[in-house]
Amino acid sequence: MSISWNGVFPALTTQFTPDDQLDLPMFGTNLDAQLEAGIHGVVVGGSLGEASSLTLAEKETLLKFSVEKAGARIPVLLNIAEGSTAEAVKQAGLAGKWGAKGLMLLPPMRYKSDHRETVTFFKTVASSTDLPIMIYNNPVDYKIDMTSEMFEELIGLPNIEAVKESTRDVTNVTRMINRFGDRIKILCGVDTIAMEELLMGAVGWVGGLAGAFPAETVAIYKLVRAGRVEEARTIFRWFLPLLELDIHPKLVQYIKLAEMMTGLGTEHVRAPRLTLIGEERERVLKTIRESLAKRPVLPALPAHAEPASVA
């Protein structure tokens, strides 16, 4: 089993009801919009999906719901972000049983593992499953930097196939390609530099604002891949004030507010997060409203742009 990894993989928000239950109808509304826009895969239960506050039963529900709705059209990935190796291995096994076609795997949570510990963690989890794995490299938020030397030790495991590149260093795309060629597929994980990384050789985009603006996200990806850079750049320049909502500690609240404004979600978050109030809410709303007022008309897009697929 493998995934091509080309394309837009939204990190889906988890929708909640006012009484803090899973809101599957609204979650389904968002997923339908993603599929209609032509996304190429989705990540369920990621950081944007409030993974740290989800129960294992809720992850199962969300994953099975997504797999049923997506059918065979796109791969559905489950995010694994756990503090213990044993729990990560357990969830990797469950993900396959629940229908996931791949995993997004973070380093150990709540402990800053060293080089040997980090590599051993990834090797142990990867060896426990045949599911394709995208490693999430985000040293800014999670304090562990997946270096090229670490990847050198991991490429012997065939199901470690991709990296969600979130170092915020665009040159890391070239660094990885120079060292590994296309052995490790690179997907940008930071919305504000996605176009730059696509131009430098990233093959995909794990999008945050795709949750509220899936069509624009897919358009930028497809136009870049088709060499229509000026058209992509025009959309990206319009998009940037919104994309900057993705690089804030309250990205969940900010992006959910954008989803509410586009009819693709609600503001409800799970405690300890709280919905936005006062000046902060009005400031974010102002950015969203100003962008919506200037929302571009998208050009006709290429019918095919190397969509992700499961083999």
Secondary structure as the mmCIF struct_conf table of DSSP 4:
data_model
#
loop_
_struct_conf.conf_type_id
_struct_conf.id
_struct_conf.beg_label_comp_id
_struct_conf.beg_label_asym_id
_struct_conf.beg_label_seq_id
_struct_conf.end_label_comp_id
_struct_conf.end_label_asym_id
_struct_conf.end_label_seq_id
STRN STRN1 ILE A 3 ILE A 3
STRN STRN2 GLY A 7 VAL A 8
STRN STRN3 ALA A 11 ALA A 11
HELX_LH_PP_P HELX_LH_PP_P1 LEU A 12 GLN A 15
STRN STRN4 PHE A 16 PHE A 16
TURN_TY1_P TURN_TY1_P1 PRO A 18 ASP A 19
BEND BEND1 ASP A 20 GLN A 21
STRN STRN5 LEU A 22 LEU A 22
HELX_RH_AL_P HELX_RH_AL_P1 LEU A 24 ALA A 37
TURN_TY1_P TURN_TY1_P2 GLY A 38 GLY A 38
STRN STRN6 VAL A 42 VAL A 44
BEND BEND2 GLY A 45 GLY A 45
TURN_TY1_P TURN_TY1_P3 SER A 47 GLU A 50
HELX_RH_3T_P HELX_RH_3T_P1 ALA A 51 SER A 53
HELX_RH_AL_P HELX_RH_AL_P2 LEU A 56 ALA A 70
TURN_TY1_P TURN_TY1_P4 GLY A 71 ALA A 72
BEND BEND3 ARG A 73 ILE A 74
STRN STRN7 VAL A 76 ILE A 80
BEND BEND4 GLY A 83 SER A 84
HELX_RH_AL_P HELX_RH_AL_P3 THR A 85 TRP A 98
TURN_TY1_P TURN_TY1_P5 GLY A 99 GLY A 99
BEND BEND5 LYS A 101 LYS A 101
STRN STRN8 GLY A 102 LEU A 105
HELX_LH_PP_P HELX_LH_PP_P2 LEU A 106 PRO A 108
BEND BEND6 MET A 109 TYR A 111
HELX_RH_AL_P HELX_RH_AL_P4 HIS A 115 SER A 127
TURN_TY1_P TURN_TY1_P6 SER A 128 SER A 128
BEND BEND7 LEU A 131 LEU A 131
STRN STRN9 ILE A 133 ASN A 137
HELX_RH_AL_P HELX_RH_AL_P5 PRO A 139 TYR A 142
BEND BEND8 LYS A 143 LYS A 143
HELX_RH_AL_P HELX_RH_AL_P6 SER A 148 LEU A 154
TURN_TY1_P TURN_TY1_P7 ILE A 155 GLY A 156
BEND BEND9 LEU A 157 LEU A 157
TURN_TY1_P TURN_TY1_P8 PRO A 158 ASN A 159
STRN STRN10 ILE A 160 GLU A 165
BEND BEND10 THR A 167 ARG A 168
TURN_TY1_P TURN_TY1_P9 VAL A 170 VAL A 170
HELX_RH_AL_P HELX_RH_AL_P7 THR A 171 PHE A 180
TURN_TY1_P TURN_TY1_P10 GLY A 181 ASP A 182
BEND BEND11 ARG A 183 ILE A 184
STRN STRN11 LYS A 185 CYS A 188
HELX_RH_3T_P HELX_RH_3T_P2 ASP A 191 ILE A 193
HELX_RH_AL_P HELX_RH_AL_P8 ALA A 194 LEU A 199
TURN_TY1_P TURN_TY1_P11 MET A 200 GLY A 201
STRN STRN12 GLY A 204 TRP A 205
BEND BEND12 GLY A 208 GLY A 208
HELX_RH_3T_P HELX_RH_3T_P3 LEU A 209 GLY A 211
TURN_TY1_P TURN_TY1_P12 ALA A 212 ALA A 212
HELX_RH_AL_P HELX_RH_AL_P9 PRO A 214 ARG A 225
TURN_TY1_P TURN_TY1_P13 ALA A 226 GLY A 227
HELX_RH_AL_P HELX_RH_AL_P10 VAL A 229 LEU A 243
HELX_RH_3T_P HELX_RH_3T_P4 GLU A 244 ILE A 247
BEND BEND13 HIS A 248 HIS A 248
TURN_TY1_P TURN_TY1_P14 PRO A 249 LYS A 250
HELX_RH_AL_P HELX_RH_AL_P11 LEU A 251 MET A 261
TURN_TY1_P TURN_TY1_P15 THR A 262 GLY A 263
BEND BEND14 LEU A 264 LEU A 264
BEND BEND15 GLU A 267 GLU A 267
TURN_TY1_P TURN_TY1_P16 ALA A 271 PRO A 272
BEND BEND16 ARG A 273 ARG A 273
HELX_RH_AL_P HELX_RH_AL_P12 GLY A 278 ALA A 293
TURN_TY1_P TURN_TY1_P17 LYS A 294 LYS A 294
HELX_LH_PP_P HELX_LH_PP_P3 ARG A 295 ALA A 300
BEND BEND17 ALA A 303 ALA A 303
BEND BEND18 ALA A 305 ALA A 305
STRN STRN13 VAL A 310 VAL A 310
#
